[in-house]
Amino acid sequence: MSMLMTVTRNLARLRRTSLRSDEALPRSTSQERSSAVVSRPLQRRCDVEKLVVGGCEVVTLRPHGLAPSSPHLVYLHGGAYVSPIVGAHWRILDALLRRTPATVTVPMYPLAPKQSIEEGLAFLDALSAHLERQADNERLVYAGDSASGGLALSYAIRQRDNDVGRRAAALILFAPWVDVTMTNPGIPAMEPADIMLVAAGLRTCGKWWAGSRDPADPAVSPIHADLAGLPPVSIFQGDRDLFLPDVTLLDQRIRQTGGDSSLTVAKGGFHVYVGAPWVPEAKYALDRAAAAIAGSRAPR
């Protein structure tokens, strides 16, 4: 564990988050919050296009001078299904694009508690149809962090089962939330080490996102789904993150089906530590993620 990881984790501990209080959640989600704007470094290096697909804003970034054969990354932002995109998500994308040129599509998908997974999946179907009309033969990769890592996995399963749109060639998941029930028996022991997440608040957000469905429904909590036949999955996880028990189980279950799963666990890593790209462990993870976007696996 690097010194920078320790320092950054200690600084992050000072930040308040509504997820640490079940009482604060209703107040937090009742207030309209704006999405963070595309960062200035990305604005300088990319053509930025905004359009509406399926009733939601979609931002597309195209680095200047991008080759036609470059991959296309669809990045779903995290936030427990209740928060809009924040600056850390743009930092992750900036770090990835500095490592591998790609078109990046960033959808501002529907959020709970006003909307649920039903609206989320309908929107992703509309986005997938839009991308299918726009795409040539570029390599398509889906990625997401935290809640949206779970959503990216859930949508890959939906595409496999329903032949919706063009399937992803790879999945990249940063600390994915794959079981909103938070019932893994390993979670209570992890909670004191996590500086950001608390199981009770997450369960509330998960119920909101599930809507009329059972939170254990495989579409809501994809760890309960049939995990066979997925594209190669690259997972990046911290060992001081509440999701570690479920993510470890996810990796095992994909492998048990004969699937291709690569799990990288960072010692001392907090939740979505790649959002701090100056940390050596984050640099290593981002290098490997960029290689997966390009269609290769970086050596360990």
Legacy VTK file of the C-alpha trace (Angstrom):
# vtk DataFile Version 3.0
C-alpha trace
ASCII
DATASET POLYDATA
POINTS 300 float
0.000 0.000 0.000
1.466 3.324 -1.068
1.789 6.406 1.144
-0.344 8.357 -1.347
-3.136 5.809 -0.981
-3.039 6.234 2.801
-3.005 10.041 2.639
-5.780 10.203 0.038
-7.961 7.755 1.967
-7.524 9.802 5.161
-8.480 13.009 3.342
-11.505 11.319 1.769
-12.606 10.270 5.264
-13.264 13.945 6.063
-15.886 14.308 3.336
-19.515 14.010 4.337
-21.766 11.724 2.338
-25.521 11.230 2.623
-24.978 7.488 2.292
-23.563 7.424 5.822
-26.933 8.436 7.283
-30.290 6.869 6.514
-31.947 10.026 7.870
-29.998 12.283 5.489
-30.938 10.348 2.361
-34.486 11.687 1.899
-33.290 15.273 2.378
-30.421 14.750 -0.042
-32.467 13.128 -2.811
-35.357 15.597 -2.510
-33.080 18.395 -3.710
-32.408 18.739 -7.419
-28.683 18.370 -8.015
-26.928 19.311 -11.215
-24.527 17.062 -13.070
-20.894 18.138 -12.938
-19.856 19.721 -16.225
-17.241 18.120 -18.455
-13.832 18.947 -17.001
-11.702 21.604 -18.684
-8.906 19.167 -19.618
-11.436 17.009 -21.457
-13.005 20.063 -23.114
-9.577 21.115 -24.383
-8.667 17.688 -25.743
-12.039 16.493 -27.050
-14.941 17.531 -29.215
-17.929 17.489 -26.854
-21.374 16.665 -28.213
-24.598 16.736 -26.192
-27.890 15.271 -27.315
-31.052 13.758 -25.870
-31.725 10.044 -26.254
-34.759 8.378 -24.702
-35.513 11.514 -22.701
-32.050 11.738 -21.095
-28.961 13.786 -21.892
-26.059 11.910 -23.438
-22.568 13.418 -23.655
-20.121 12.138 -26.258
-16.397 12.906 -26.123
-14.189 12.502 -29.200
-10.482 13.233 -28.731
-9.031 15.461 -31.439
-7.453 13.441 -34.246
-9.151 10.211 -33.203
-8.585 7.352 -35.668
-11.735 5.806 -37.210
-10.773 2.385 -35.867
-10.549 3.568 -32.246
-12.748 1.834 -29.649
-15.989 3.253 -28.271
-16.436 3.335 -24.485
-19.881 3.674 -22.899
-19.284 4.901 -19.339
-22.092 4.744 -16.774
-21.420 6.923 -13.721
-21.860 5.765 -10.135
-23.703 7.377 -7.254
-25.895 4.699 -5.607
-28.480 5.228 -8.382
-29.487 8.517 -6.719
-26.686 10.974 -7.563
-25.769 12.660 -10.844
-22.290 12.559 -12.332
-19.567 14.273 -10.257
-16.076 15.581 -10.928
-14.358 12.320 -9.980
-16.087 10.561 -12.882
-14.677 13.055 -15.372
-11.239 12.528 -13.770
-11.518 8.799 -14.387
-12.440 9.376 -18.019
-9.667 11.922 -18.482
-7.160 9.415 -17.071
-8.434 6.658 -19.359
-8.330 8.837 -22.478
-4.751 9.854 -21.689
-3.906 6.151 -21.895
-5.915 5.032 -24.920
-7.762 7.105 -27.551
-11.462 6.277 -27.699
-14.850 7.795 -28.310
-16.645 7.994 -24.960
-20.403 8.104 -24.491
-21.573 9.202 -21.040
-25.334 8.774 -20.481
-27.112 10.685 -17.718
-29.457 7.796 -17.009
-32.670 8.039 -14.902
-32.119 8.218 -11.143
-33.964 6.984 -8.066
-36.083 7.640 -6.114
-38.134 9.401 -8.790
-37.354 6.675 -11.313
-36.305 3.052 -11.085
-34.591 0.281 -12.977
-37.606 0.039 -15.319
-36.888 3.506 -16.688
-33.154 2.823 -16.546
-33.360 -0.286 -18.722
-35.775 1.384 -21.167
-33.329 4.249 -21.526
-30.378 1.925 -22.098
-32.376 0.105 -24.788
-32.922 3.461 -26.523
-29.245 4.339 -26.138
-28.185 0.942 -27.480
-30.391 1.411 -30.542
-28.900 4.869 -31.069
-25.345 3.530 -30.825
-26.144 0.721 -33.232
-27.286 3.270 -35.819
-24.183 5.410 -35.292
-21.456 2.785 -34.987
-19.283 1.336 -37.726
-17.046 -1.583 -36.822
-15.524 0.035 -33.747
-14.858 -2.001 -30.623
-17.641 -1.322 -28.113
-16.841 -1.493 -24.383
-19.173 -0.869 -21.442
-17.763 0.436 -18.149
-19.096 1.722 -14.876
-18.204 2.389 -11.268
-20.085 1.459 -8.103
-23.836 1.364 -8.825
-23.300 1.820 -12.532
-20.819 -1.051 -12.527
-23.743 -3.192 -11.438
-25.932 -1.574 -14.096
-23.349 -2.195 -16.823
-23.198 -5.859 -15.816
-26.990 -6.100 -15.643
-27.340 -4.587 -19.104
-24.752 -6.941 -20.599
-26.865 -9.824 -19.269
-30.006 -8.225 -20.737
-28.304 -7.927 -24.132
-27.220 -11.561 -23.979
-30.719 -12.766 -23.147
-32.806 -10.457 -25.336
-30.558 -9.701 -28.314
-30.841 -5.950 -27.666
-28.440 -3.787 -29.634
-24.793 -4.522 -30.312
-23.214 -6.466 -27.471
-20.123 -5.158 -25.714
-16.746 -6.695 -26.514
-15.649 -6.185 -22.887
-16.863 -4.960 -19.496
-14.782 -2.791 -17.141
-16.150 -2.534 -13.612
-14.725 -0.281 -10.901
-15.949 -1.449 -7.462
-19.295 -2.595 -8.894
-22.405 -2.760 -6.699
-23.774 -6.127 -7.763
-26.151 -6.958 -4.887
-28.302 -4.114 -3.550
-29.684 -6.342 -0.769
-26.337 -6.045 1.037
-26.901 -9.452 2.662
-23.486 -11.014 2.066
-22.338 -12.293 5.488
-18.886 -10.787 4.877
-20.199 -7.200 4.734
-20.498 -6.387 8.494
-16.811 -7.104 9.049
-15.902 -4.757 6.165
-18.040 -1.825 7.307
-15.607 -0.323 9.867
-12.872 -0.148 7.214
-14.998 1.644 4.597
-14.757 5.429 4.801
-17.608 6.115 2.360
-20.319 3.461 2.415
-22.793 2.197 4.993
-24.966 -0.842 4.315
-28.194 0.660 5.714
-28.156 3.673 3.406
-27.267 1.512 0.441
-30.177 -0.840 1.125
-32.532 2.144 1.021
-31.125 3.314 -2.313
-31.314 -0.231 -3.643
-35.009 -0.507 -2.747
-35.700 2.795 -4.486
-33.875 1.628 -7.601
-35.664 -1.743 -7.591
-39.051 0.017 -7.663
-41.748 -2.633 -8.010
-39.172 -5.420 -8.278
-37.614 -7.450 -5.498
-34.150 -5.990 -4.722
-32.797 -9.531 -5.203
-34.153 -9.611 -8.786
-31.173 -10.502 -11.038
-31.720 -7.342 -13.106
-31.327 -5.225 -9.965
-28.695 -7.405 -8.275
-26.885 -9.156 -11.144
-24.811 -11.379 -8.874
-27.972 -13.522 -8.716
-28.144 -13.845 -12.511
-26.812 -16.544 -14.809
-23.304 -15.213 -15.436
-22.410 -17.486 -18.355
-21.740 -16.132 -21.824
-20.547 -12.674 -20.818
-17.797 -10.733 -22.592
-14.421 -10.571 -20.803
-14.820 -8.745 -17.484
-12.109 -6.614 -15.845
-12.850 -5.712 -12.211
-10.928 -3.242 -10.034
-11.632 -3.251 -6.326
-10.187 -1.872 -3.098
-9.761 -4.108 -0.065
-11.260 -1.447 2.259
-14.497 -1.249 0.295
-17.836 -2.604 1.499
-18.408 -4.268 -1.871
-15.328 -6.500 -1.649
-17.190 -9.657 -0.475
-19.742 -9.470 -3.303
-17.153 -8.548 -5.921
-14.970 -11.481 -4.908
-18.011 -13.749 -5.205
-18.850 -12.257 -8.614
-15.368 -13.026 -9.939
-15.596 -16.594 -8.646
-19.029 -17.190 -10.166
-18.031 -15.864 -13.589
-14.997 -18.135 -13.563
-17.131 -21.110 -12.490
-19.218 -20.701 -15.654
-16.046 -20.828 -17.748
-16.129 -17.063 -18.278
-13.222 -14.635 -18.506
-12.919 -12.514 -15.358
-9.888 -10.573 -14.124
-10.068 -9.171 -10.577
-7.498 -6.626 -9.376
-7.663 -5.847 -5.641
-5.715 -2.828 -4.351
-4.339 -3.030 -0.830
-5.669 -0.109 1.185
-7.997 0.817 -1.674
-11.109 2.806 -0.754
-14.344 2.802 -2.758
-13.657 3.599 -6.448
-10.076 4.571 -5.669
-9.424 5.107 -9.396
-11.194 8.445 -8.915
-7.863 9.553 -7.393
-5.669 8.929 -10.470
-2.526 10.315 -8.785
-2.373 7.277 -6.477
0.049 4.567 -7.732
-2.543 1.811 -7.245
-5.023 3.826 -9.308
-2.458 4.357 -12.060
-1.892 0.612 -12.222
-5.639 -0.083 -12.406
-6.179 2.589 -15.052
-3.318 1.167 -17.156
-4.985 -2.241 -17.061
-8.423 -0.786 -17.782
-7.068 1.141 -20.767
-5.502 -2.055 -22.102
-8.886 -3.796 -21.799
-10.567 -0.950 -23.690
-8.004 -1.323 -26.485
-8.589 -5.071 -26.606
-5.649 -6.490 -24.684
-4.813 -7.410 -21.124
-1.822 -5.640 -19.604
0.622 -7.953 -17.823
0.398 -7.955 -14.025
LINES 1 301
300 0 1 2 3 4 5 6 7 8 9 10 11 12 13 14 15 16 17 18 19 20 21 22 23 24 25 26 27 28 29 30 31 32 33 34 35 36 37 38 39 40 41 42 43 44 45 46 47 48 49 50 51 52 53 54 55 56 57 58 59 60 61 62 63 64 65 66 67 68 69 70 71 72 73 74 75 76 77 78 79 80 81 82 83 84 85 86 87 88 89 90 91 92 93 94 95 96 97 98 99 100 101 102 103 104 105 106 107 108 109 110 111 112 113 114 115 116 117 118 119 120 121 122 123 124 125 126 127 128 129 130 131 132 133 134 135 136 137 138 139 140 141 142 143 144 145 146 147 148 149 150 151 152 153 154 155 156 157 158 159 160 161 162 163 164 165 166 167 168 169 170 171 172 173 174 175 176 177 178 179 180 181 182 183 184 185 186 187 188 189 190 191 192 193 194 195 196 197 198 199 200 201 202 203 204 205 206 207 208 209 210 211 212 213 214 215 216 217 218 219 220 221 222 223 224 225 226 227 228 229 230 231 232 233 234 235 236 237 238 239 240 241 242 243 244 245 246 247 248 249 250 251 252 253 254 255 256 257 258 259 260 261 262 263 264 265 266 267 268 269 270 271 272 273 274 275 276 277 278 279 280 281 282 283 284 285 286 287 288 289 290 291 292 293 294 295 296 297 298 299
